[in-house]
Amino acid sequence: MLNRLLKSRRSRQQPAATIPPGERVYAIGDIHGCVDLLDRLLAKIGEDDAAREPAITTLIFLGDLVDRGPDSAAVIERLHRLHETRPNTRFLLGNHEEIFLRALDGDPKALRLFCRIGGRETVISYGLRPEDYDRMDYEELVKALQHHVPESHRTFVSGFEDMIVIGDYIFVHAGVRPDVALDAQRGSDLRWIRDPFLHHGRPLEKIVVHGHTISDGLDVQPHRIGVDTGAYTTGRLTALALEGGETWTLEA
């Protein structure tokens, strides 16, 4: 009985999946405007990567860079510069980026949701004064967003991906629809899904690495690994590292 329990525990901690030889991946969970944690985690990733054998190293940001935390503008600027200097850095479009872009386009429904899910902190991080935000109606807020958010940031975020596949892993923001083939997934599910995916419990075509749903630590299940440790509320930002069949974590 004890041997079976230990074997089950090991299998949950180390999914039977691999990254192609010569490659290394760091998947970073939801940042939500916490640029201080981002900088500390990037430093740890750099040190960890340099201490290992040379490899083709890819950084994957799992989405939700913005909202809730205090420094969304700084996070976008930091990662925009990183992408320019490190081409093997990839970004997934989170549900918060989706709403942010739609709010910038003036979509009334998206703008209302943006304000409810941490958009206030985002627009203030771009230089709008809190007292001005508090007195604005939605039409004025759209104009303020469009004035304060640099076009370079808008273009950068618009280029984020829905899904990334490397080896036996698939990287998405929220999850996948379990009964739908990976090549037939809808973008809305990849960015928003929760219960049908989280509670599926059985292996899928590939191990799914995702953010979107906060857990106390790395959430390892037979079909998925959750990497969102709630940076804006817990003060912890986590990265999952993958190489060959090995996994490890880094945290700021």
N, C-alpha and C positions, 0 to 999 in steps of 0.2 A: 504493500500500500504506500509506504513512504517513498520507495523508489519511483512509483508511478506519479506521485505528487511532485517530487523534485523534477522528474522529466517533463511534466506538464508546465511547471513554473519556468524551466529553462526555455522551453519552446515558445512561451509567451514573451520572454525577454529577448529572444534572438530568433526573429522570423527567418524561415528557410528561404532567403532571397539573397541575391548578390548584385553587386555593381560590376560592370565590365572591368577586366584587368587594366591596370595603369590609370584608373580614374579614382577620384575621391570627391565626395559630395558633402557639403554642409547645408542643411535645410534649416532656415531660421524662422521661428514662430512669429506670431502677430506682434508688431512693435507698437502700434497705436500712439505715435507721437512721443515716444520715450527715447529721445536722441542720446541721452546720457548712457542708458543701458545699451543702446545700439553701439556706441563707440567702444564701450568696454568689451562687449561681446566680439566685435570685429577684431579688437586687439588680441583677445584670447584665441580666436580662430587663426589669426596670422601666426601667432606663436606655435600653436598646435600643428598647423600645416608645415611650418618650417622645420619642426622637429622630426618630421616623418620622412620616409623615402620620397623622392620626387614623383609627382603624379600630375595628371591633368585634373586640376581642382576646379570644381564648379560650386558657386554659391547660389542657392535658390531661396528667395524670400517668398514665403507662403501667403503673402497678402495681408491686408489691413495694416498698412503703414501709417494711416492717418486716423484722426478723430480720437476723442476721449482724453488722451494725454496732452501735455502742454506744448509740444514742439513739432507738430506735424510738418510745418514748412521746413524746418531744419532737417528732419528725417528725409524728406524728399530731395532736398538739395544735397545732402550727404551721399545718398545712394545714387543720385544722378551723376555726381562726380565720380563715384566708385565705378559705375558702369562704363564711363568714358575711359577710365584707366585700366579696367579689368574686364575685358569682353566676356569672359566666362562667368558673368554674373547675370542671373535670370530672375524674373519677377512674375509672380502670379497675381492676377486681378482678384482682389477680395471684394466682398459685398460692400465694404465701406468705400473702396475706390470707385466701384460702379455708381454708388449714390453721389459721391463727390463729383464725378464727371457729369452725371445727369443734372445735378444742381447747377453746375457751371453753365450748362446748356439752357438753363431756365425752366426745366421741367418742374411744374408746381408741386406735384406729388412727391418727387424726389427731394425737393427743397424742404418740404415739411418734415420728411423723414430724416434728412440730413441734420436738421436742427434738434431732433429728438435723440439721435444716436451719437452725439459728441461733436457735431459740426461746429458748434459755437467755439470750442477750443481750437478747432482747425483754422477757422477764418480769423480769429484773434491772433493766432500764431503768425499769420501773414501780414499783420500790422494794423488790423482794424481795432479801434479802441473798444473795450467792453461796453462803455456807456453808449457808444454809437450803435453797437450791435443790439443792445437792449431796446433802443427806441425805433429801430427800423422795421418796416413792414417787409413782406417777402419780395416785392418788386425792387425795393431799395437794396435788399440784401443780395439779390442776384447781381445788380450793378456793382456792388462793393466787392463781391467775389471775383467778378470778371476784371475789376480794376486791380485788385491786390495779388491775385494768383498769376505768376509769370507764365507766359505762353510756353516757355521751355518746360515747366513743370507739367503743364496740361498735356503737352505732346509726349513727354516721357511716360506719364501714367497711362495714356491712351495706348501705348505700345505693349502693355503687360499681357502676359499669356493666360490662357484658361487651363492648360494642362501641360505637364512635362513628363516624358517617359525616359527613364534611364535604367537599363538592365531590367531587373525584376521588380522595380519600383515605379509607381506613378505618383506624381506630386500634383496636388490640387489644393485650393483654398479650404473648402468646407468638406468635401467628400464626393461620392459618386452614388448614382441610383443603382442599387445592387443587382436588379434584374434587367439591366440595360448594358449592352456591350460597350466597352470603353470608347470605341470609335463612334458611338451613337449618343453619347452623353450630351445633355443640354447645358449650356453655359450657366443658366439660372440654378440648376442643381449643383454644379461644381462650386458655385459661390455661396449658396444659401442652405443646402440640405443639412438636416440634423438627424432626427430619430430613425428614419428608415435605413440610413447608413450606419449611424453609431451603434445601433442595437442589432445589426445584422448577424454578427458573431461567427460567420463562417468564411473560409478563405475565398478570395475573388481571383480574377485573372492575374493580378499583381498585388503586392502589398501597397496600400494607399498611405502616403505620408501627407498629413493635412494640418491646418490650424483651425481657426473659427470657433472651436468649442474649448473652453478653459478647463484644465485639469490641474490637480495639485503638482504633478510631475509628468514626465513622459508617459503617455497613455498607450501601452502596447497591448494590442488585441490580435487575434488570429488573422484578421483581414486588414488591419490599419495600425498606424502609429500617429497619435495626436501630439503636436509639439507646441500648442498654445498654453503657456503657463501664466497668462493674465498680466502681462508686463505693467499695464497702467494701474492695476489695482493691487497686485502683489509685490511689485518691484522686482520681478524675476523675468528675464528674457532668456529663452532656451534655444539651442541649436542641436539638431540631430546630425551626427557625422556618420558617413557610410563609406566603406571601402572593402571590396571583395565581399566576403560574407560577414564582416565585422561591423558592429555598430557601437558608438559611444556618444556621450553627450557633453556639451559645454554650456555653462550658464553664467550670466551676469546678473 
